[in-house]
Every structure is written in structure tokens, then in C-alpha cells.
Amino acid sequence: MVETTTTRQVRGACPHDCPDTCALVTTVQDGRAIKVQGNPAHPATAGVLCTKVSHYAERTNHPERLLTPLKRVGRKGEGRFEPVGWDEALDAIAARLQAIAARDPQAILPYSYCGTMGLVQGESMAMRFFHKLGASLLDRTICASAGAEALNQTYGNRVGMKVEFFAEARLIVIWGSNSIASNLHFWRLANEAKRQGAKLVCIDPRRSETAEKCHEHIQLLPGTDAALALALMHELVVNDWLDHDYIAQHTLGWEGLRERAMRWTPERAAQVCGVPAEQIRALARDYGTTKPAAIRLNYGMQRVRGGGNAVRAIACLPALTGAWRHRAGGMLLSTSGYFPTDKAALQRPDLLAGRTPRTINMVQIGDDLLRPASPAFGPAIEAVVVYNSNPLAVAPESGLVARGFGREDLFTVVLEQFATDTVDYADYVLPATTQLEHWDIHSSYGHTDVLLNRPAIAPMGQARTNTDVFRALARRMGFADPCFSDSDEALCRTAFGDRVDFNVLLEEGFASLQVADAPFAEGRFPTASGRCEFFSERLARQGLDGLPDHLPNYEAAGTSERYPLAMISPPARNFLNSSFVNVQSLRDIEGEPLLELHASDAAARGIADGAIVRVFNDRGDYLVRARVSRRARPGVVNGLGIWWRKLGLGGTNVNQLTSQKLTDLGRAPVFYDCLVEVQPA
């Protein structure tokens, strides 16, 4: 008998929360995924993957994959379950949700974010289900909404440069981004520009891997980015490094912004930012006199009280110098506003049928799970359905989150691939597919291509797609609308309708949007005025400042004797939020949870490199290994995240210390607006 081996390759897309949205090729041998590689035919990502996604086959085939439905048999948080059949699990879940909905469907809350960035396995069938049910709405703001709202107010949408033209820039300012770890393909382009003589400047409180490889690092204090941007404007005005014609033709509110900027001398900003005034002047000189100059902004710097204002201030800079005239000039934070996604067709808000459920902000889930019923709040939350998220690890003030999910009267359903911290608190766990096992379609926030993901292998074990789960629940709840029968491929076709050629996606795996090389060379911003709006009338009508300004952190460095250290919590290089923490090869690289602190701060506290330390504030404490490192500046510690709580030294992670306060714009979290003290454990 002759044994034959069948091998094939399937095109797909990376599902993870990263600007790059890489095109994938999965090699399948006898029905098993054996290798995941980048698709070399995709120009934006050029066949290159990050270390994390290079290990995606290991993640899919992981021996700890959840492959059967589970029912809780222990106490909340113990993670003790027994296997249960799909029908039994779905029948029980539907019955419990129906009973709660009969009293008030707003007592049911979906909780999800970007565990997958896919438009189908993310918020398509799931939102149809919750809209039809009339459940509470979730304000999905835990990552990017402060910066997104800032772009909406300044540019009219989340739009910017085409990433490929950074390779032609003569100056690149990388602001609030560790691009080597979180934006690999942009870094490839920045290096290309560097080889052609471009200067690279990194602005970041941490001396990251990216900062080390730039020509200059401006290591400012957390939450002071708007002060730096306003001081740069001051110098642009004083030295007349301005494009007066562009300002006159294509901006709105210049006189007011100019007046504000003139209050921000480099000396004043230096005091606030904790950097030398001459370094600010030198950056302003470089930015004002180098053409083309490009800014790559990322989301780290908006996770503070004034994060939205900071993004607005930085977004004004390219219009002052006319950098938008060049295709290699301007700014990029997000390209997501270019994508013609038909969210209404995917999510069907019409199924609400005129109802207006309350909205719960996901950042404040800890408080809200513990909040009793009241006229202002509405019914207490009685059920949570979690998918594409791990709130026990990723939400701020996680001690409260654990208390909330620990309520014995809270009914919790979790769709998951692995036994995360959140799974430990579930009543029912439903095994979910990975990206290699389902259809999906993706936009991007770092380039302008739509990508299609085809299933490379059949779902492993009894895993089901998110869409299948919500279809099955809809049937059991008696939802007869035809939309609950749409297949995943049909949903992929619905996402962009006829605005993207689906046949091209089927054939190539990706399709490029038609976006001008220099989209704002002649203004034409997608604002109501068609101009870059330094002054936002919409913000003014909300009672907010129409001009960008510096807003000090809620917990600004140097303002507390009890907690003298500012803490930021940037991602560990080999994790993505809380994903990949359980992949052994990647965890082996990271080693263990670390807190980076400067030698002067360590010496003042008697802390040796490698010691176990207690990091604490009024919200809780966290045990972690200290790394005395030049990556930290004096007065600031870096708590690298996001480890699962159960894998931490004391059963907590860095989010035990972060607060549930919200940003100035966009109702986003303030993870990097946090004061702590550190002592030997």
C-alpha cells in the first residue's frame, strides 16, 4: 500500500490588532496546518511576518486548545469545568438569556474587542444577535478611540499618509510607537529612508528597541506630548518655518492656535516634558526646514487624560509646514477611515426596532459589574457574553474586574480558544476557531488594502466559529429574521458590497483601495469645511475647548509623595495585548513579567537588578521582577504587559494598578496615566 501526502497552500490574513494586517499563506499537510508565512505577493507586507504570527501554527495546534464546550463545576475563578455537549450548552445559555431578557434585556451585556480584527468573526452575526435581543450596547473604546476622535475632529476621519511613501521622507518622527515590535512593515520603510539619508527621531518615555535605532530619542514624561507639540508650533512661528499659503487655503482656526502656541516657549515645555529646551528647538528646526517630513504617530501616547488633545495638536503640525503637499510628507495614525465598510449591513442596527438600549463603557467594566440597579444606571448586569477579549487581563483596575466577574449571580459565557483568566470565571465556555479555521475579511489601520481570509483547515475538535454560535443562539431564542441564516462567505461579501471586487479577493487574497498618493496636497480634508480644522466647532458646541491644548495627567509625575513614580505599561515585544502569552516558545523568549526602572530610582529604594519587587498604589499591588535598565528614564517605570494574571508571580498583572478614568476625547482608557511606588518584596 502506497501512502500519499497531500500538501496545499491557502491565502489568508493576520487577525491581530496591529496596523500591518499582513497577508498570510498557510501550508496544510494532510489536513493539518504546519506552517504560516507571509504572502510575498502582498506589496504592503512583502512576505514578512513578526515573530508572534510566525508561530501561529503552533498556536492553532496548541495542546491546550479548548476543543469541547465546558460547564463550570467549581467556584467562580477556580477554572474547574466538566465537558458538556453543544446542544446542552446552547439550550442552557439560551434559556438563561431568555429569562433575563423577559425582565429587561439591558441586563445582558456583550463584551468584545479586537481578539480578531476580522469584520465577520468580530461584530457581524454577534451584533445582529444582540441588536435583536435589545441587550446593552458596549462602548468599545479600550484601545484607539481617543486618537480616532481626535482625527475625526481635526481631519474629518481616520485618514493620513499612505505608509509606503515613508520610504521617501527625509525626516521621520516616530511618536509614541515602538515600531519594531508593533508596526514591523512601517519600520522596514523607515529603514529604507534611513539608508537614503533620512533622519529618524523617536519620541517616547521609554528607550524602546525603536528609540535605540533612531538618530535621536526625545524621552519625555508620560502625558506631555501636547506640550511638546505646542512648543514645536511656537518655534515654527518664531522662525517663520510656515507654509502661509497652505494655512490660508486649507486650514481653519489658525489665529487662535497661533495665539495658544505662542504661550508655549521651549523653556516652558521643557519644564513640563522633562527634556532639554534645546532638544525641542532642534526638533522644531529639523521639522520646519526638512522636506518632506513625515510623522508616524501611534496609540501609546493617547492613553492618558489629555490623549485626544495631544493627537489633535500633533495632527496640526503637517498643515502648518505644508508637509501634506508631498506624498512623503504629512502624518499617519490610522488609515481605517478610507475603508468603505458597510457596518450597518453587517451589524443590522435596524434590528433594534426603535429601541435605544443604554451603553456601557468597556473600560469601566469593573465598576459597572458591581453597580446595583438604579434609575440612572438601569438594571444591574445579570449576564455577560465575552468573545474576542480577555477582560480579566486587559481591562484596567483588574482587581475590581475580578470581583465583578466573581459574582455568583452573574451568568457568564465565554467564547475562547484557550483557558484565559476570563475563562476561569465563566459558567459556560464555548470553544472558538482560530484564524486558520474560518472565513473572514479585514480592513487595516496601517495600509489601504482589503484582505480576505479563507479557512485553511477544518475546525479542530468541536470548535465553532463565533458566527455559528450566534446563529445557533438566535434559533433557540426564536429569532426568525432571514439575516440569521447568512453564511460566513456571504457576510464577507456584505462587508464592502460592490465597493471592493470580491473576485479579486478570491483570486489574489487582497485588493487595494484607490487613494490619492498625496491625499491632502490641495486640502480637501473630509471635514465639513474641507479644511484641516485647528479649531473644532463641534467640540466647542459640546462645551469643550475647540483648540488643542496640554491637559496634565490625572496622576502627573512629581505630584504625589506617596506614589512618586509614573508608570507606563507598554506591550512586551513577543505578546500582543494578552494574546500569545500561552505560546510556550514566545513566553520562553519573554521569560517572566518585568518592571524596568532607572538605576537612580532602583538605588534610592535598595532594589537590585533581578530582585522581586512590589509595585503598588491605592488600587492594588503587583509582584514582578525588577530590571534595572536604561530603557526607563528617572521617575518613570515601565511595567511590560500584558501577562495573564494567573501567570504572574502573585496572581495579578500590571492592570491591577491602572485606573478606570477616561480620556478627554473618545472615552478611552488612561493606562499610561498612573502613579505607583516600588519596594523590595
Secondary structure, 3 states (H helix, E strand, C coil): CCCCCCEEEEEEECCCCCCCCCEEEEEEECCEEEEEEECCCCCCCCCCCCHHHHCHHHHHCCCCCCCCCEEECCCCCCCCEEECCHHHHHHHHHHHHHHHHHHCHHHEEEEECCCCCCCCCCCCHHHHHHHHHCCCEEECCCCCHHHHHHHHHHCCCCCCCCHHHHHHCCEEEEECCCHHHHCHHHHHHHHHHHHCCCEEEEECCCCCHHHHHCCEEECCCCCCHHHHHHHHHHHHHHCCCCCHHHHHHHEECHHHHHHHHCCCCHHHHHHHHCCCHHHHHHHHHHHHHCCCEEEEECHHHHCCCCHHHHHHHHHHHHHHHCHHHCCCCEEECCCHHHCCCCHHHHHCHHHHCCCCCCEEEHHHHHHHHCCCCECCCECCCCEEEEECCCHHHHCCCHHHHHHHHCCCCCEEEEEECCCCCCHHHCCEEEEECCHHHCCEEECCCCCCEEEEECCCCCCCCCCECHHHHHHHHHHHCCCCCHHHHCCHHHHHHHHHHHHCCHHHHHHHCEEECCCCCCCCCCCCCCCCCCCEECCCHHHHHCCCCCCCCCCCCCCCCCCCCCCCEEEECCECCCCECCECCCCHHHHHHHCCCEEEECHHHHHHCCCCCCCEEEEEECCEEEEEEEEECCCCCCCEEEECECCCHHHCCCCCCHHHCCCCCECCCCCCECCCCCEEEEEEC
